[in-house]
């Protein structure tokens, strides 16, 4: 009986591995829910703090204008959808997009929050995501200061930034 209790405790306390994916600890507390088109829902659980640090370094690379570092942090099939609905596909296209934006308005990013979350996709595979908020300070064509709030959902894969979905809102002048 004593051995059975020990084995049971080891099973409860040990990480559970999902085939072909990163480890998800059995004791993760749900932090939300994901709802699919068919109405099915699955829990979202707290994700890795490593992913949070990755995002912070990624944004710092933007502020440092380090396009090589940004590209190195992207997945090979990187894709972003920016607030205008434009799709930016690949690291080279992203660098072009960022260089044009920087030349036009010199944006500086400040991370406000990052929440790492993991959940099943429609194929029941675990995906890693970040929900983030940034304040972007820049200048308009007349040189006036502008501030925008960007809510960005980020899909990660194998420790790289795979997809970025950006929603933006201009903040009132102070």
C-alpha positions as CSV (number, residue, x, y, z in Angstrom):
1,X,0.0,0.0,0.0
2,X,2.8,2.4,0.9
3,X,4.4,1.9,-2.5
4,X,1.1,2.5,-4.3
5,X,0.7,5.8,-2.5
6,X,4.3,6.8,-3.4
7,X,3.6,5.9,-7.1
8,X,0.3,7.8,-7.1
9,X,2.0,10.9,-5.6
10,X,4.8,10.7,-8.2
11,X,2.2,10.6,-11.0
12,X,0.3,13.5,-9.6
13,X,3.4,15.7,-9.0
14,X,5.3,14.8,-12.2
15,X,4.9,16.8,-15.4
16,X,2.6,15.4,-18.1
17,X,4.1,15.3,-21.6
18,X,1.7,15.7,-24.5
19,X,2.9,13.9,-27.6
20,X,5.0,16.0,-29.9
21,X,4.7,19.1,-27.8
22,X,6.3,20.9,-24.9
23,X,5.6,19.8,-21.4
24,X,2.6,21.1,-19.6
25,X,2.6,20.7,-15.9
26,X,-0.4,18.8,-14.5
27,X,-1.0,21.5,-11.8
28,X,-1.4,24.4,-14.2
29,X,-4.3,26.5,-13.2
30,X,-6.7,27.6,-15.9
31,X,-6.4,31.4,-16.5
32,X,-9.1,31.7,-19.2
33,X,-10.9,29.9,-21.9
34,X,-10.6,29.6,-25.7
35,X,-13.8,29.3,-27.6
36,X,-13.9,27.8,-31.1
37,X,-16.3,28.5,-34.0
38,X,-18.2,25.4,-33.2
39,X,-18.9,26.5,-29.6
40,X,-16.4,24.1,-28.1
41,X,-14.2,25.6,-25.4
42,X,-10.9,24.6,-23.9
43,X,-9.1,26.1,-20.9
44,X,-6.1,28.4,-21.4
45,X,-3.4,27.8,-18.8
46,X,-0.5,29.9,-17.7
47,X,2.3,29.7,-20.2
48,X,6.1,29.9,-19.9
49,X,7.9,32.9,-18.4
50,X,10.6,32.1,-20.9
51,X,8.2,33.3,-23.6
52,X,7.6,36.5,-21.6
53,X,11.3,37.2,-21.5
54,X,11.6,36.4,-25.2
55,X,8.9,39.1,-26.0
56,X,10.7,41.6,-23.8
57,X,14.0,41.0,-25.7
58,X,12.1,41.1,-29.0
59,X,10.7,44.6,-28.2
60,X,14.1,45.7,-27.0
61,X,15.5,44.7,-30.4
62,X,12.9,46.9,-32.0
63,X,13.9,49.8,-29.9
64,X,17.6,49.1,-30.7
65,X,16.8,48.9,-34.4
66,X,18.5,45.5,-34.4
67,X,16.8,43.9,-37.5
68,X,19.2,40.9,-37.5
69,X,18.2,40.0,-33.9
70,X,14.5,40.5,-34.7
71,X,14.9,38.1,-37.7
72,X,16.8,35.6,-35.6
73,X,13.9,35.6,-33.1
74,X,11.3,35.0,-35.8
75,X,10.2,31.6,-37.1
76,X,11.1,30.9,-40.7
77,X,7.4,31.3,-41.6
78,X,6.9,34.5,-39.6
79,X,3.8,36.5,-40.4
80,X,2.3,39.7,-38.9
81,X,-1.0,41.3,-39.5
82,X,-0.8,45.0,-38.7
83,X,-3.6,47.4,-37.7
84,X,-4.3,48.3,-41.3
85,X,-5.0,44.7,-42.1
86,X,-1.8,44.4,-44.2
87,X,0.0,41.1,-44.0
88,X,3.7,41.2,-43.5
89,X,5.2,37.9,-44.4
90,X,8.8,36.9,-43.6
91,X,11.6,38.6,-41.7
92,X,12.8,40.5,-44.8
93,X,9.4,42.1,-45.3
94,X,9.1,42.9,-41.6
95,X,12.5,44.7,-41.7
96,X,11.4,46.7,-44.7
97,X,8.1,47.6,-42.9
98,X,9.9,48.6,-39.7
99,X,12.5,50.7,-41.5
100,X,9.8,52.6,-43.3
101,X,7.9,53.2,-40.1
102,X,11.0,54.2,-38.2
103,X,12.0,56.7,-41.0
104,X,8.5,58.2,-40.9
105,X,7.8,58.5,-37.2
106,X,10.7,57.1,-35.1
107,X,8.5,54.8,-32.9
108,X,9.7,53.7,-29.4
109,X,8.0,50.7,-27.8
110,X,7.3,50.3,-24.1
111,X,5.9,47.0,-22.9
112,X,2.9,47.5,-20.5
113,X,2.1,43.8,-19.9
114,X,2.8,40.3,-21.2
115,X,0.6,37.3,-20.4
116,X,1.9,33.9,-21.5
117,X,-0.9,31.3,-22.1
118,X,-1.1,27.8,-23.6
119,X,-4.1,26.1,-25.0
120,X,-5.3,23.5,-27.5
121,X,-5.9,24.4,-31.1
122,X,-8.7,22.9,-33.2
123,X,-6.5,19.8,-33.9
124,X,-6.1,19.4,-30.1
125,X,-2.4,20.3,-30.2
126,X,-1.0,22.7,-27.5
127,X,0.0,26.1,-28.8
128,X,1.9,28.8,-27.0
129,X,0.7,32.4,-27.1
130,X,1.3,35.8,-25.6
131,X,-1.2,38.5,-25.0
132,X,0.6,41.8,-24.8
133,X,0.1,45.5,-24.5
134,X,2.5,48.2,-25.6
135,X,2.6,52.0,-25.7
136,X,4.3,53.3,-28.9
137,X,5.6,56.8,-28.7
138,X,6.3,58.5,-32.1
139,X,6.0,61.7,-34.0
140,X,3.6,62.7,-36.7
141,X,4.4,64.4,-40.0
142,X,4.5,67.8,-38.3
143,X,6.9,66.6,-35.6
144,X,4.2,66.4,-32.9
145,X,4.4,63.6,-30.3
146,X,1.9,60.8,-30.8
147,X,1.1,57.9,-28.5
148,X,-0.6,54.6,-29.5
149,X,-1.7,51.6,-27.5
150,X,-1.0,48.3,-29.3
151,X,-2.6,45.1,-28.2
152,X,-0.6,42.3,-29.7
153,X,-1.4,38.5,-29.8
154,X,1.7,36.5,-30.5
155,X,1.9,32.8,-31.4
156,X,5.2,31.1,-30.6
157,X,6.6,27.9,-32.1
158,X,9.8,26.2,-31.0
159,X,10.9,29.3,-29.1
160,X,10.4,31.6,-32.0
161,X,7.9,34.3,-32.9
162,X,5.6,32.8,-35.6
163,X,2.6,35.0,-35.9
164,X,1.8,38.5,-34.7
165,X,-1.7,40.1,-34.7
166,X,-1.7,43.9,-33.9
167,X,-4.6,46.1,-33.0
168,X,-3.9,49.8,-32.4
169,X,-5.6,52.7,-30.8
170,X,-4.3,56.3,-30.9
171,X,-4.2,57.8,-27.4
172,X,-5.5,61.3,-26.7
173,X,-2.8,64.0,-26.5
174,X,-1.7,64.8,-23.0
